[in-house]
């Protein structure tokens, strides 16, 4: 057990030698070290966004759990936001991670994955991003997945929007569009679904909006469902609960042409080499925020 001081806050670290990724031997201490180092890159994308923690105190080979409600034992200096559920009006108090100390504290709780709301705590009903999650149904869909991402990019750019792309660290890609917080979730979701429908009309052989996996066949699922109130998306530079600790990694669009790229190309061991050689491709993300154009009805 050791104590570190960050931003004037003392954090008591525990079980740093505990192995969280059994096959790759990655420990809780390694996870804490990663989040401490990646903080300047990660925090800008989650600042003021309510978080859900995906925790694995016994390692990824044991069942983890999602934690929305901030623990009663969390220190008072951690920012939080009380939000009333729409379904039953129960109030849930979420963590807001705006600083390095909070991020390290969460890592010490064996929070491997950070999932953020698509809206900020001060404007919960107006998202600051729109997401297309490309989810492959079969293992060999990666080439088609990249082609689909490029098609989405072109469609969005025709509407004057600026899309960004990242590997999820799991199976697919996220195309994320920064938005001015002036459009409701309903409008954003409707717009995203319209784009997806246009793509499927053009390529129904490879693409689908079918939610049920057993009915997708080999098609790529264009998931626009997370563009809703209280839905979540994995944070850029978050670790994923998979062996070798892959990282959700922002890319430049030109990198999709790299034949060596795959959804888990980057992990906690090689991501810093990448960042030392290449600027964060999403560095200007918020500067590119736009409002949605008016929908055209057929």
Buried (B, 14 or more C-beta within 10 A) or exposed (E): EEEBEBEEBEBEBEBBEBBBBEEBEBBBBBBBBBBBBBBEBBBBBBBBBBBBBBBBBEBBEEEBEEBBBBEEEBEEEBBBBEBEEEEEEEEBBBBBBBBBBBBBBBBBBBBBBBBBBBBBBEEBEBBBBBBBBBBBBEEEBBEBBBBBBBBBBEBBEEBEBBBBBBBBBBBBBBBBBBBEBEBBBEBBBBBBBBBBBEBBEEBEEBBBBBEEEEEBEEBBBBBBBBBBBBBBBBBBBBBBBBBBBBBBBBBEBEBBEEEEBEBBBBBBBBBBEEBEEEEBBBEEBBEBBBEBEEEEEE
